Amino acid sequence: MTSKETELYGLVLSGGQSTRMGQDKSQIKYYHKPQVEHLYDLVSQLLPKTFVSVKKGQAVDFTENLIEDQLDTKGPINGIISAMMLYPGKSWLVLACDLPLVNAQTLRKLIAERDPQKHATAFATDKTKLPEPLVAIWEYQALEALKVHHLEEGKNCPRKFLLNTDIKQIFPYNDQELYNANNPEEYEEVLKLIK
């Protein structure tokens, strides 16, 4: 294991509202177990420590390695900042529960192409060319700029942060790996794709 890998932890984001889906996205069983557990297992095979990010007071069946939001704000950026604050000097492979087609190959590519000198290494699709903040590696040195973006400037969008900072952008083997399932129609589409 290289020194680059020893400082990298995994963070599975499970604190979303899931309002468009109509059910908790972290509990959907695409692969015979709740998605949060599937992703936790996937990331755990690649990194020395993996955690699940949850909102304050969120009821979860999953009790292993939880990080509760530390800020009184909303959105995935809270989970990222909270993990960085609780584990100073560690960088984070961040993965959201609404990306059901991400696989071990996707994550290995992300780790292999990581640039620890940048604030982040993020996937983008060939179609949009926009960084995907929730399947990305966030480096520890981004913390202070993230706090300014979120807490001082009141901005909640992690993609906007990535668009305005020093990142390495990479592309998956197939755009489909970054397919985002946020509503029942997209859920049905994923079920067709994984059969």
C-alpha positions as CSV (number, residue, x, y, z in Angstrom):
1,M,0.0,0.0,0.0
2,T,1.4,3.4,-1.0
3,S,1.5,6.4,1.4
4,K,-1.1,8.0,-0.9
5,E,-3.5,5.2,0.0
6,T,-2.9,5.1,3.7
7,E,-4.1,8.7,4.2
8,L,-7.3,8.1,2.1
9,Y,-10.5,7.1,3.9
10,G,-13.9,6.3,2.4
11,L,-17.2,8.2,3.0
12,V,-20.6,6.9,1.8
13,L,-23.1,9.7,1.9
14,S,-26.5,8.4,3.1
15,G,-28.2,11.5,4.6
16,G,-30.1,12.7,1.6
17,Q,-33.8,13.7,1.7
18,S,-34.8,11.2,-1.1
19,T,-38.0,13.2,-1.7
20,R,-38.1,12.7,-5.5
21,M,-37.5,8.9,-5.1
22,G,-40.3,8.6,-2.6
23,Q,-38.2,6.2,-0.5
24,D,-34.8,6.3,1.3
25,K,-32.3,5.9,-1.5
26,S,-29.7,4.4,0.9
27,Q,-32.1,1.5,1.7
28,I,-32.9,0.5,-1.9
29,K,-31.7,-3.0,-2.7
30,Y,-30.2,-3.0,-6.1
31,Y,-27.7,-5.8,-5.2
32,H,-29.6,-7.9,-2.5
33,K,-28.7,-5.6,0.4
34,P,-29.4,-1.9,1.2
35,Q,-27.4,0.4,-1.1
36,V,-25.6,2.0,1.8
37,E,-24.3,-1.4,2.9
38,H,-23.4,-2.4,-0.7
39,L,-21.3,0.8,-1.2
40,Y,-19.8,0.5,2.3
41,D,-18.6,-3.0,1.5
42,L,-17.3,-1.9,-2.0
43,V,-15.3,1.0,-0.6
44,S,-14.1,-1.0,2.4
45,Q,-12.4,-3.5,0.1
46,L,-10.2,-0.8,-1.3
47,L,-9.4,1.5,1.6
48,P,-8.2,1.1,5.2
49,K,-11.2,2.9,6.8
50,T,-14.7,3.6,5.5
51,F,-17.5,5.6,7.2
52,V,-21.2,6.3,6.5
53,S,-22.2,9.9,6.6
54,V,-25.6,10.6,8.3
55,K,-27.7,13.7,9.2
56,K,-28.0,14.7,12.8
57,G,-30.6,12.4,14.5
58,Q,-31.0,10.2,11.4
59,A,-32.3,6.8,12.3
60,V,-30.2,4.1,10.6
61,D,-30.0,0.3,10.8
62,F,-26.3,0.6,9.8
63,T,-24.3,1.3,13.0
64,E,-20.8,0.6,11.9
65,N,-18.4,3.6,11.5
66,L,-21.0,6.5,11.4
67,I,-20.1,10.2,11.0
68,E,-23.0,12.4,12.0
69,D,-23.2,15.9,10.4
70,Q,-21.3,18.4,12.6
71,L,-22.8,21.6,11.1
72,D,-26.3,23.1,11.2
73,T,-26.6,23.2,7.5
74,K,-28.0,20.9,4.8
75,G,-26.6,19.0,1.9
76,P,-23.8,16.6,1.1
77,I,-21.2,19.3,1.6
78,N,-22.0,19.1,5.4
79,G,-21.0,15.4,5.4
80,I,-17.7,16.1,3.6
81,I,-16.7,18.9,5.9
82,S,-17.8,17.0,8.9
83,A,-15.6,14.0,8.0
84,M,-12.6,16.3,7.3
85,M,-13.1,18.1,10.7
86,L,-13.3,14.8,12.6
87,Y,-10.3,13.3,11.0
88,P,-7.8,16.1,10.3
89,G,-5.1,15.4,7.7
90,K,-7.1,12.6,6.0
91,S,-8.4,12.8,2.5
92,W,-11.7,11.2,1.5
93,L,-13.1,9.1,-1.3
94,V,-16.7,10.4,-1.3
95,L,-19.5,8.3,-2.8
96,A,-23.3,9.0,-2.8
97,C,-26.0,6.4,-2.5
98,D,-27.8,7.5,-5.6
99,L,-25.0,6.3,-7.9
100,P,-26.0,2.6,-8.2
101,L,-23.8,1.7,-11.2
102,V,-20.5,2.7,-9.6
103,N,-18.5,-0.5,-9.2
104,A,-15.0,-1.5,-7.9
105,Q,-13.5,-0.8,-11.3
106,T,-14.8,2.8,-11.2
107,L,-13.3,3.3,-7.7
108,R,-10.0,1.7,-8.6
109,K,-9.7,4.1,-11.5
110,L,-10.5,7.1,-9.3
111,I,-7.8,6.0,-6.7
112,A,-5.2,5.3,-9.4
113,E,-5.7,8.7,-11.1
114,R,-5.8,10.7,-7.9
115,D,-3.7,13.8,-7.8
116,P,-3.1,14.6,-4.1
117,Q,-1.7,18.0,-5.0
118,K,-5.1,19.2,-6.1
119,H,-8.1,20.0,-3.9
120,A,-10.0,17.1,-5.5
121,T,-9.9,14.4,-8.2
122,A,-13.4,14.1,-9.7
123,F,-15.1,12.1,-12.3
124,A,-17.1,13.8,-15.1
125,T,-19.1,12.3,-17.9
126,D,-18.0,12.7,-21.6
127,K,-21.5,14.1,-22.2
128,T,-21.5,16.9,-19.6
129,K,-17.8,17.5,-18.8
130,L,-19.0,18.7,-15.4
131,P,-17.3,17.3,-12.2
132,E,-19.3,14.9,-10.2
133,P,-18.6,15.8,-6.5
134,L,-20.2,12.7,-5.0
135,V,-17.9,10.2,-6.7
136,A,-14.6,12.0,-6.1
137,I,-11.6,12.2,-3.9
138,W,-11.6,15.3,-1.7
139,E,-8.1,16.2,-0.4
140,Y,-7.6,17.4,3.2
141,Q,-6.1,20.7,2.0
142,A,-9.5,21.7,0.5
143,L,-11.1,22.0,4.0
144,E,-10.4,25.7,4.7
145,A,-11.7,26.7,1.2
146,L,-14.7,24.5,1.6
147,K,-15.5,26.1,4.9
148,V,-15.3,29.6,3.3
149,H,-17.5,28.4,0.4
150,H,-20.2,26.8,2.7
151,L,-20.1,28.6,6.0
152,E,-19.0,32.1,5.1
153,E,-20.4,32.5,1.6
154,G,-23.5,30.3,2.3
155,K,-23.1,28.1,-0.7
156,N,-24.3,24.5,-0.6
157,C,-23.3,23.1,-4.0
158,P,-20.2,21.0,-3.9
159,R,-20.1,21.0,-7.8
160,K,-19.9,24.8,-7.8
161,F,-17.0,24.6,-5.4
162,L,-15.2,22.1,-7.7
163,L,-15.8,24.3,-10.7
164,N,-14.0,27.2,-9.0
165,T,-11.1,25.4,-7.5
166,D,-8.0,23.4,-8.5
167,I,-9.1,19.9,-9.3
168,K,-8.1,17.0,-11.5
169,Q,-11.0,15.9,-13.7
170,I,-11.1,12.3,-15.0
171,F,-13.5,10.2,-17.0
172,P,-15.0,6.8,-16.3
173,Y,-14.6,3.9,-18.6
174,N,-18.3,4.4,-19.5
175,D,-20.6,7.3,-18.7
176,Q,-23.2,4.9,-17.5
177,E,-21.1,4.2,-14.3
178,L,-22.1,7.8,-13.1
179,Y,-25.8,7.3,-13.8
180,N,-27.7,9.1,-11.0
181,A,-31.0,7.5,-9.8
182,N,-33.2,10.1,-8.0
183,N,-36.7,9.2,-9.0
184,P,-38.8,6.1,-9.7
185,E,-38.3,6.2,-13.4
186,E,-34.5,6.3,-13.0
187,Y,-34.7,3.5,-10.5
188,E,-36.6,1.3,-13.0
189,E,-33.9,2.2,-15.6
190,V,-31.1,1.0,-13.3
191,L,-33.0,-2.3,-12.7
192,K,-33.0,-2.9,-16.4
193,L,-29.3,-2.1,-16.7
194,I,-28.1,-4.4,-13.9
195,K,-30.1,-7.4,-15.1
